[in-house]
């Protein structure tokens, strides 16, 4: 309820906005936990809102496979500085050797790492989010204008929405 009061938007509208921000990106940061600290890396991503899933291709001997095996909770972060839109999804990750899904996801970005979708080294990471957090503001020019006005007046600027949204 606090999100609706703060933003004037329903949970459904906020969740749809979170997925929209994610869909606009071809890459995201995937955060896992190794033995001592979080590990964040940029990766090509496929967003499938209808399936409520985020997909990544990786190599079977990648350290993230072991990290997910030890702690399956991950964070996936999307951002667009130019439009001042950011969203993170927290959820459970599973790693599989689903060859049909790998072939479906295999595209131009994957060709930088593997010759073709039938490479036996490829694995798919599926993240099923259970929570989203978004920061959705105006573009940089509008944000800069609002901040300048706030600096002159001493008032705190109201720059966009920030919300926590359950995904389930």
N, CA, C and O of each residue as an XYZ file, in Angstrom:
672
protein
N       0.821     -1.202      0.000
C       0.000      0.000      0.000
C       0.858      1.255      0.000
O       0.506      2.245     -0.640
N       1.973      1.224      0.707
C       2.833      2.401      0.777
C       3.273      2.843     -0.616
O       3.392      4.041     -0.873
N       3.519      1.880     -1.526
C       3.918      2.240     -2.880
C       2.817      2.996     -3.602
O       3.090      3.979     -4.291
N       1.565      2.546     -3.451
C       0.462      3.231     -4.112
C       0.301      4.642     -3.576
O       0.044      5.574     -4.338
N       0.450      4.800     -2.274
C       0.329      6.137     -1.685
C       1.467      7.037     -2.153
O       1.250      8.215     -2.436
N       2.679      6.492     -2.238
C       3.839      7.300     -2.602
C       3.880      7.636     -4.079
O       4.331      8.720     -4.448
N       3.418      6.727     -4.940
C       3.553      6.931     -6.377
C       2.249      7.257     -7.079
O       2.264      7.792     -8.188
N       1.122      6.946     -6.458
C      -0.156      7.122     -7.123
C      -0.442      6.034     -8.137
O      -1.402      6.136     -8.902
N       0.383      4.985     -8.155
C       0.206      3.878     -9.095
C      -0.105      2.604     -8.325
O       0.320      2.436     -7.182
N      -0.850      1.711     -8.962
C      -1.161      0.430     -8.334
C       0.055     -0.492     -8.401
O       0.992     -0.247     -9.162
N       0.027     -1.550     -7.599
C       1.111     -2.548     -7.648
C       1.219     -3.122     -9.054
O       2.323     -3.343     -9.550
N       0.081     -3.365     -9.699
C       0.096     -3.887    -11.061
C       0.760     -2.940    -12.039
O       1.537     -3.367    -12.894
N       0.459     -1.654    -11.918
C       1.085     -0.653    -12.800
C       2.588     -0.569    -12.543
O       3.377     -0.457    -13.481
N       2.977     -0.622    -11.281
C       4.402     -0.568    -10.948
C       5.133     -1.804    -11.471
O       6.241     -1.695    -11.995
N       4.515     -2.977    -11.331
C       5.133     -4.199    -11.828
C       5.257     -4.166    -13.342
O       6.284     -4.568    -13.889
N       4.223     -3.692    -14.022
C       4.288     -3.569    -15.485
C       5.412     -2.610    -15.883
O       6.128     -2.857    -16.853
N       5.563     -1.524    -15.137
C       6.649     -0.576    -15.435
C       8.010     -1.230    -15.235
O       8.926     -1.004    -16.026
N       8.153     -2.041    -14.182
C       9.416     -2.744    -13.931
C       9.761     -3.658    -15.106
O      10.900     -3.661    -15.574
N       8.788     -4.430    -15.584
C       9.040     -5.317    -16.721
C       9.334     -4.518    -17.985
O      10.165     -4.932    -18.794
N       8.668     -3.381    -18.169
C       8.924     -2.546    -19.351
C      10.365     -2.048    -19.362
O      11.032     -2.088    -20.396
N      10.840     -1.583    -18.220
C      12.231     -1.119    -18.128
C      13.175     -2.265    -18.462
O      14.138     -2.077    -19.207
N      12.912     -3.447    -17.922
C      13.771     -4.605    -18.182
C      13.775     -4.972    -19.658
O      14.836     -5.224    -20.228
N      12.601     -5.006    -20.287
C      12.496     -5.400    -21.699
C      13.280     -4.482    -22.623
O      13.725     -4.916    -23.686
N      13.458     -3.224    -22.240
C      14.160     -2.259    -23.084
C      15.668     -2.526    -23.139
O      16.375     -1.926    -23.949
N      16.154     -3.415    -22.288
C      17.594     -3.661    -22.199
C      17.972     -5.016    -22.789
O      17.232     -5.992    -22.662
N      19.128     -5.059    -23.430
C      19.657     -6.311    -23.968
C      20.696     -6.917    -23.029
O      21.133     -8.053    -23.214
N      21.080     -6.142    -22.026
C      22.037     -6.658    -21.050
C      21.598     -6.221    -19.653
O      20.825     -5.280    -19.477
N      22.123     -6.945    -18.677
C      21.802     -6.669    -17.289
C      22.992     -7.100    -16.446
O      23.875     -7.814    -16.921
N      23.009     -6.666    -15.205
C      24.007     -7.147    -14.268
C      23.391     -8.295    -13.476
O      22.316     -8.152    -12.894
N      24.080     -9.430    -13.460
C      23.658    -10.582    -12.675
C      24.548    -10.643    -11.442
O      25.772    -10.718    -11.554
N      23.929    -10.608    -10.266
C      24.672    -10.654     -9.000
C      24.456    -11.999     -8.326
O      23.324    -12.419     -8.085
N      25.565    -12.662     -8.027
C      25.556    -13.905     -7.275
C      26.433    -13.691     -6.046
O      27.032    -12.629     -5.881
N      26.503    -14.698     -5.193
C      27.359    -14.598     -4.014
C      28.396    -15.698     -4.087
O      28.061    -16.876     -4.216
N      29.683    -15.300     -4.001
C      30.709    -16.335     -3.917
C      30.958    -16.623     -2.437
O      30.119    -16.289     -1.600
N      32.055    -17.215     -2.110
C      32.283    -17.628     -0.723
C      32.370    -16.469      0.265
O      32.062    -16.638      1.445
N      32.786    -15.297     -0.204
C      33.007    -14.200      0.747
C      32.279    -12.902      0.418
O      32.156    -12.030      1.278
N      31.797    -12.763     -0.809
C      31.193    -11.475     -1.160
C      30.301    -11.600     -2.394
O      30.371    -12.591     -3.120
N      29.466    -10.592     -2.625
C      28.663    -10.583     -3.853
C      29.563    -10.411     -5.072
O      30.618     -9.781     -4.996
N      29.143    -10.963     -6.164
C      29.869    -10.840     -7.427
C      28.874    -10.401     -8.492
O      27.851    -11.052     -8.701
N      29.174     -9.307     -9.155
C      28.287     -8.691    -10.138
C      28.976     -8.671    -11.481
O      30.138     -8.279    -11.590
N      28.238     -9.106    -12.529
C      28.839     -9.070    -13.854
C      27.775     -8.737    -14.900
O      26.621     -9.147    -14.771
N      28.173     -7.978    -15.955
C      27.225     -7.688    -17.029
C      27.073     -8.904    -17.928
O      28.049     -9.591    -18.229
N      25.838     -9.167    -18.357
C      25.570    -10.305    -19.233
C      24.425     -9.968    -20.189
O      23.563     -9.145    -19.882
N      24.434    -10.614    -21.341
C      23.285    -10.523    -22.247
C      22.114    -11.229    -21.572
O      22.286    -12.275    -20.946
N      20.930    -10.651    -21.703
C      19.748    -11.182    -21.019
C      18.579    -11.274    -21.991
O      18.463    -10.485    -22.929
N      17.718    -12.254    -21.745
C      16.445    -12.346    -22.444
C      15.353    -12.222    -21.389
O      15.326    -12.977    -20.417
N      14.460    -11.270    -21.587
C      13.367    -11.014    -20.649
C      12.103    -11.630    -21.220
O      11.691    -11.294    -22.331
N      11.484    -12.532    -20.463
C      10.214    -13.136    -20.873
C       9.184    -12.864    -19.787
O       8.999    -13.650    -18.859
N       8.523    -11.726    -19.935
C       7.561    -11.285    -18.925
C       6.422    -12.277    -18.744
O       6.005    -12.535    -17.615
N       5.912    -12.840    -19.839
C       4.799    -13.783    -19.722
C       5.172    -14.999    -18.876
O       4.336    -15.535    -18.149
N       6.417    -15.427    -18.972
C       6.905    -16.559    -18.177
C       7.406    -16.100    -16.816
O       7.785    -16.924    -15.984
N       7.411    -14.782    -16.583
C       7.961    -14.209    -15.348
C       9.377    -14.734    -15.124
O       9.717    -15.229    -14.049
N      10.205    -14.609    -16.190
C      11.551    -15.170    -16.125
C      12.554    -14.297    -16.872
O      12.218    -13.599    -17.829
N      13.791    -14.363    -16.401
C      14.940    -13.723    -17.025
C      15.930    -14.842    -17.347
O      16.178    -15.712    -16.512
N      16.496    -14.822    -18.560
C      17.373    -15.906    -18.989
C      18.746    -15.382    -19.390
O      18.881    -14.310    -19.979
N      19.758    -16.175    -19.051
C      21.147    -15.886    -19.414
C      21.771    -17.170    -19.938
O      21.439    -18.259    -19.471
N      22.674    -17.048    -20.903
C      23.478    -18.184    -21.328
C      24.853    -18.046    -20.703
O      25.376    -16.939    -20.575
N      25.440    -19.176    -20.313
C      26.760    -19.178    -19.695
C      27.456    -20.488    -20.027
O      26.843    -21.410    -20.564
N      28.726    -20.561    -19.704
C      29.491    -21.796    -19.906
C      29.361    -22.696    -18.694
O      29.248    -22.217    -17.566
N      29.378    -23.993    -18.923
C      29.159    -24.951    -17.835
C      30.235    -24.905    -16.772
O      29.999    -25.339    -15.645
N      31.420    -24.388    -17.103
C      32.493    -24.315    -16.105
C      32.660    -22.911    -15.512
O      33.678    -22.620    -14.884
N      31.667    -22.046    -15.708
C      31.707    -20.690    -15.154
C      31.554    -20.727    -13.636
O      30.831    -21.567    -13.100
N      32.229    -19.823    -12.954
C      32.130    -19.760    -11.488
C      30.712    -19.449    -11.024
O      30.334    -19.821     -9.914
N      29.923    -18.773    -11.855
C      28.556    -18.451    -11.422
C      27.700    -19.699    -11.257
O      26.733    -19.680    -10.495
N      28.033    -20.784    -11.955
C      27.306    -22.047    -11.798
C      27.471    -22.560    -10.368
O      26.489    -22.937     -9.727
N      28.701    -22.577     -9.868
C      28.955    -23.016     -8.486
C      28.333    -22.051     -7.484
O      27.804    -22.477     -6.458
N      28.393    -20.756     -7.776
C      27.822    -19.761     -6.864
C      26.310    -19.954     -6.747
O      25.760    -19.873     -5.649
N      25.644    -20.204     -7.854
C      24.196    -20.430     -7.834
C      23.870    -21.740     -7.121
O      22.855    -21.833     -6.431
N      24.715    -22.744     -7.281
C      24.486    -24.019     -6.585
C      24.544    -23.832     -5.071
O      23.795    -24.476     -4.337
N      25.433    -22.952     -4.601
C      25.554    -22.699     -3.159
C      24.480    -21.753     -2.637
O      23.997    -21.913     -1.516
N      24.105    -20.766     -3.452
C      23.092    -19.783     -3.043
C      22.309    -19.389     -4.285
O      22.801    -18.636     -5.126
N      21.096    -19.897     -4.396
C      20.321    -19.696     -5.623
C      19.637    -18.330     -5.698
O      19.101    -17.965     -6.744
N      19.650    -17.566     -4.590
C      19.046    -16.234     -4.646
C      20.013    -15.278     -5.333
O      21.168    -15.145     -4.928
N      19.524    -14.616     -6.380
C      20.338    -13.701     -7.162
C      19.596    -12.381     -7.334
O      18.404    -12.272     -7.048
N      20.330    -11.389     -7.807
C      19.755    -10.095     -8.161
C      20.133     -9.800     -9.603
O      21.278    -10.003    -10.009
N      19.170     -9.322    -10.370
C      19.410     -8.906    -11.747
C      19.068     -7.423    -11.825
O      17.959     -7.014    -11.480
N      20.030     -6.619    -12.282
C      19.863     -5.162    -12.303
C      19.906     -4.630    -13.732
O      20.786     -4.975    -14.521
N      18.928     -3.780    -14.039
C      18.829     -3.117    -15.334
C      18.898     -1.614    -15.106
O      18.394     -1.112    -14.101
N      19.515     -0.898    -16.029
C      19.544      0.547    -15.892
C      19.714      1.244    -17.217
O      20.356      0.734    -18.136
N      19.128      2.417    -17.297
C      19.283      3.287    -18.458
C      19.491      4.696    -17.926
O      18.536      5.391    -17.579
N      20.747      5.104    -17.869
C      21.075      6.414    -17.313
C      20.450      7.548    -18.115
O      20.018      8.550    -17.545
N      20.401      7.394    -19.435
C      19.848      8.451    -20.282
C      18.395      8.766    -19.986
O      17.990      9.929    -20.000
N      17.610      7.731    -19.718
C      16.194      7.960    -19.421
C      15.909      7.912    -17.926
O      14.764      8.081    -17.505
N      16.945      7.681    -17.124
C      16.822      7.691    -15.652
C      15.838      6.619    -15.170
O      14.989      6.868    -14.314
N      15.982      5.405    -15.753
C      15.118      4.282    -15.404
C      15.982      3.128    -14.916
O      16.943      2.743    -15.581
N      15.644      2.580    -13.759
C      16.410      1.494    -13.167
C      15.457      0.514    -12.502
O      14.445      0.915    -11.927
N      15.786     -0.779    -12.582
C      14.997     -1.792    -11.888
C      15.902     -2.947    -11.501
O      16.805     -3.322    -12.249
N      15.651     -3.510    -10.323
C      16.309     -4.751     -9.929
C      15.225     -5.788     -9.675
O      14.141     -5.478     -9.179
N      15.545     -7.022    -10.027
C      14.694     -8.169     -9.726
C      15.493     -9.097     -8.822
O      16.645     -9.414     -9.120
N      14.896     -9.531     -7.731
C      15.498    -10.518     -6.851
C      14.701    -11.797     -7.011
O      13.471    -11.770     -7.070
N      15.407    -12.921     -7.083
C      14.688    -14.175     -7.242
C      15.603    -15.368     -7.205
O      16.793    -15.259     -6.911
N      15.021    -16.517     -7.511
C      15.741    -17.779     -7.495
C      16.262    -18.105     -8.888
O      15.557    -17.947     -9.885
N      17.512    -18.563     -8.936
C      18.131    -18.954    -10.199
C      18.298    -20.469    -10.234
O      18.628    -21.105     -9.233
N      18.065    -21.015    -11.397
C      18.380    -22.418    -11.627
C      19.211    -22.507    -12.896
O      19.044    -21.709    -13.818
N      20.100    -23.475    -12.936
C      20.950    -23.702    -14.101
C      20.507    -25.011    -14.727
O      20.290    -26.002    -14.030
N      20.371    -25.011    -16.058
C      19.970    -26.251    -16.724
C      20.717    -26.414    -18.040
O      21.374    -25.502    -18.542
N      20.582    -27.613    -18.567
C      21.143    -27.955    -19.867
C      19.984    -28.187    -20.843
O      20.030    -29.100    -21.667
N      18.951    -27.356    -20.740
C      17.765    -27.451    -21.592
C      18.159    -27.023    -23.004
O      18.198    -25.830    -23.307
N      18.449    -27.992    -23.858
C      18.973    -27.700    -25.199
C      17.950    -26.931    -26.042
O      18.338    -26.070    -26.831
N      16.667    -27.221    -25.894
C      15.653    -26.485    -26.662
C      15.650    -25.017    -26.255
O      15.571    -24.139    -27.114
N      15.735    -24.741    -24.962
C      15.750    -23.351    -24.489
C      17.033    -22.660    -24.929
O      17.005    -21.490    -25.311
N      18.148    -23.364    -24.879
C      19.422    -22.788    -25.323
C      19.331    -22.403    -26.792
O      19.764    -21.316    -27.176
N      18.770    -23.288    -27.621
C      18.624    -22.963    -29.048
C      17.696    -21.757    -29.236
O      17.949    -20.902    -30.085
N      16.631    -21.693    -28.447
C      15.693    -20.563    -28.535
C      16.379    -19.243    -28.165
O      16.128    -18.218    -28.798
N      17.236    -19.264    -27.153
C      17.878    -18.041    -26.656
C      19.124    -17.647    -27.433
O      19.547    -16.492    -27.381
N      19.715    -18.594    -28.152
C      20.991    -18.350    -28.820
C      20.816    -17.310    -29.917
O      19.997    -17.479    -30.820
N      21.594    -16.229    -29.832
C      21.509    -15.154    -30.823
C      22.877    -14.568    -31.112
O      23.904    -15.182    -30.824
N      22.878    -13.394    -31.675
C      24.112    -12.730    -32.099
C      25.094    -12.563    -30.938
O      26.284    -12.827    -31.105
N      24.625    -12.132    -29.776
C      25.524    -11.927    -28.634
C      26.187    -13.235    -28.223
O      27.354    -13.238    -27.832
N      25.462    -14.342    -28.304
C      26.014    -15.637    -27.910
C      27.115    -16.093    -28.862
O      28.019    -16.825    -28.460
N      27.044    -15.665    -30.124
C      28.057    -16.060    -31.102
C      29.443    -15.533    -30.746
O      30.447    -16.042    -31.244
N      29.504    -14.524    -29.896
C      30.813    -14.024    -29.445
C      31.510    -15.047    -28.558
O      32.733    -15.029    -28.425
N      30.724    -15.948    -27.946
C      31.273    -16.902    -26.974
C      31.290    -18.340    -27.479
O      32.175    -19.112    -27.110
N      30.323    -18.709    -28.318
C      30.204    -20.084    -28.789
C      29.931    -20.087    -30.284
O      29.355    -19.138    -30.815
N      30.345    -21.157    -30.970
C      30.138    -21.240    -32.421
C      28.672    -21.376    -32.784
O      28.200    -20.736    -33.723
N      27.949    -22.206    -32.046
C      26.533    -22.391    -32.335
C      25.800    -22.886    -31.090
O      26.420    -23.184    -30.069
N      24.490    -22.966    -31.187
C      23.657    -23.324    -30.038
C      23.846    -24.768    -29.597
O      23.427    -25.132    -28.498
N      24.461    -25.589    -30.420
C      24.659    -26.992    -30.067
C      25.955    -27.243    -29.301
O      26.285    -28.388    -28.991
N      26.687    -26.178    -28.996
C      27.925    -26.331    -28.214
C      27.573    -26.960    -26.858
O      26.750    -26.405    -26.129
N      28.163    -28.081    -26.511
C      27.808    -28.766    -25.257
C      28.249    -28.019    -23.997
O      27.873    -28.410    -22.892
N      29.024    -26.974    -24.138
C      29.485    -26.191    -22.988
C      28.430    -25.204    -22.485
O      28.531    -24.723    -21.356
N      27.422    -24.896    -23.300
C      26.449    -23.862    -22.950
C      25.439    -24.386    -21.932
O      24.945    -25.509    -22.031
N      25.155    -23.534    -20.957
C      24.090    -23.786    -19.991
C      23.195    -22.545    -19.956
O      23.627    -21.450    -20.319
N      21.951    -22.725    -19.519
C      21.023    -21.612    -19.385
C      20.748    -21.375    -17.900
O      20.514    -22.310    -17.135
N      20.782    -20.118    -17.522
C      20.398    -19.703    -16.175
C      19.017    -19.069    -16.293
O      18.817    -18.129    -17.062
N      18.071    -19.595    -15.525
C      16.725    -19.014    -15.474
C      16.538    -18.385    -14.103
O      16.698    -19.045    -13.076
N      16.204    -17.119    -14.100
C      15.900    -16.415    -12.849
C      14.398    -16.194    -12.801
O      13.807    -15.614    -13.711
N      13.791    -16.672    -11.711
C      12.355    -16.476    -11.475
C      12.212    -15.436    -10.381
O      12.332    -15.762     -9.200
N      11.956    -14.179    -10.754
C      11.903    -13.110     -9.754
C      10.713    -13.249     -8.806
O       9.637    -13.705     -9.192
N      10.937    -12.842     -7.555
C       9.838    -12.764     -6.592
C       9.675    -11.352     -6.052
O       8.756    -11.076     -5.282
N      10.572    -10.460     -6.460
C      10.529     -9.076     -5.970
C      11.185     -8.171     -7.001
O      12.172     -8.544     -7.636
N      10.631     -6.991     -7.158
C      11.236     -5.976     -8.032
C      11.313     -4.666     -7.265
O      10.445     -4.349     -6.453
N      12.353     -3.925     -7.535
C      12.484     -2.575     -6.995
C      12.819     -1.666     -8.159
O      13.758     -1.928     -8.911
N      12.044     -0.589     -8.310
C      12.295      0.285     -9.449
C      12.460      1.733     -9.030
O      11.896      2.203     -8.041
N      13.252      2.405     -9.823
C      13.462      3.841     -9.719
C      13.181      4.362    -11.116
O      13.895      4.030    -12.062
N      12.156      5.166    -11.248
C      11.692      5.603    -12.554
C      11.547      7.111    -12.524
O      10.605      7.643    -11.937
N      12.472      7.789    -13.152
C      12.452      9.244    -13.113
C      12.360      9.853    -14.495
O      12.334      9.147    -15.502
N      12.313     11.162    -14.529
C      12.300     11.850    -15.821
C      13.684     11.779    -16.466
O      14.662     11.400    -15.822
N      13.750     12.146    -17.731
C      15.052     12.125    -18.396
C      16.017     13.096    -17.709
O      15.615     13.876    -16.846
N      17.283     13.040    -18.099
C      18.319     13.822    -17.402
C      18.073     15.320    -17.442
O      18.327     16.008    -16.454
N      17.588     15.839    -18.556
C      17.356     17.274    -18.661
C      16.274     17.723    -17.676
O      16.442     18.718    -16.972
N      15.170     16.986    -17.634
C      14.092     17.322    -16.702
C      14.576     17.154    -15.257
O      14.298     18.002    -14.409
N      15.297     16.065    -14.977
C      15.805     15.826    -13.620
C      16.754     16.944    -13.196
O      16.695     17.412    -12.059
N      17.627     17.371    -14.104
C      18.560     18.448    -13.782
C      17.814     19.748    -13.487
O      18.185     20.494    -12.581
N      16.765     20.013    -14.256
C      15.958     21.214    -14.030
C      15.280     21.159    -12.669
O      15.273     22.151    -11.939
N      14.709     20.004    -12.319
C      14.061     19.843    -11.013
C      15.059     19.994     -9.863
O      14.742     20.597     -8.838
N      16.259     19.448    -10.033
C      17.279     19.571     -8.981
C      17.773     21.006     -8.842
O      18.025     21.476     -7.732
N      17.911     21.697     -9.965
C      18.320     23.107     -9.912
C      17.254     23.940     -9.199
O      17.576     24.789     -8.368
N      16.001     23.695     -9.526
C      14.912     24.418     -8.858
C      14.903     24.123     -7.368
O      14.656     25.016     -6.557
N      15.171     22.877     -7.004
C      15.213     22.501     -5.588
C      16.380     23.188     -4.880
O      16.246     23.618     -3.734
N      17.513     23.289     -5.554
C      18.669     23.952     -4.952
C      18.377     25.431     -4.703
O      18.802     25.990     -3.692
N      17.658     26.056     -5.617
C      17.323     27.471     -5.479
C      16.281     27.692     -4.385
O      16.389     28.636     -3.603
N      15.264     26.812     -4.330
C      14.166     27.007     -3.378
C      14.417     26.351     -2.026
O      13.766     26.697     -1.040
N      15.349     25.414     -1.971
C      15.600     24.677     -0.732
C      14.641     23.525     -0.515
O      14.721     22.841      0.506
N      13.739     23.296     -1.448
C      12.781     22.188     -1.335
C      13.405     20.906     -1.886
O      14.277     20.956     -2.754
N      12.962     19.776     -1.387
C      13.431     18.488     -1.909
C      12.725     18.231     -3.246
O      11.508     18.395     -3.344
N      13.482     17.829     -4.277
C      12.852     17.594     -5.575
C      12.063     16.282     -5.583
O      12.492     15.293     -4.989
N      10.934     16.278     -6.242
C      10.152     15.061     -6.469
C      10.537     14.553     -7.845
O      10.003     15.004     -8.859
N      11.477     13.605     -7.873
C      12.007     13.157     -9.160
C      11.618     11.711     -9.398
O      12.399     10.806     -9.104
N      10.448     11.480     -9.916
C      10.049     10.146    -10.325
C       9.574      9.254     -9.206
O       9.328      9.695     -8.084
N       9.450      7.969     -9.547
C       8.915      6.979     -8.632
C      10.003      6.059     -8.109
O      10.960      5.755     -8.821
N       9.860      5.618     -6.877
C      10.664      4.552     -6.293
C       9.683      3.629     -5.609
O       8.865      4.067     -4.800
N       9.766      2.326     -5.939
C       8.791      1.394     -5.385
C       9.372     -0.010     -5.255
O      10.229     -0.420     -6.038
N       8.886     -0.741     -4.246
C       9.155     -2.159     -4.067
C       7.879     -2.895     -4.438
O       6.795     -2.558     -3.962
N       8.017     -3.922     -5.306
C       6.836     -4.584     -5.844
C       7.024     -6.099     -5.792
O       8.026     -6.610     -6.291
N       6.074     -6.823     -5.194
C       6.146     -8.281     -5.289
C       5.842     -8.722     -6.714
O       4.956     -8.162     -7.360
N       6.565     -9.716     -7.206
C       6.395    -10.166     -8.587
C       5.369    -11.292     -8.691
O       4.674    -11.390     -9.703
N       5.263    -12.104     -7.715
C       4.393    -13.292     -7.784
C       2.957    -12.960     -8.052
O       2.120    -13.859     -8.135
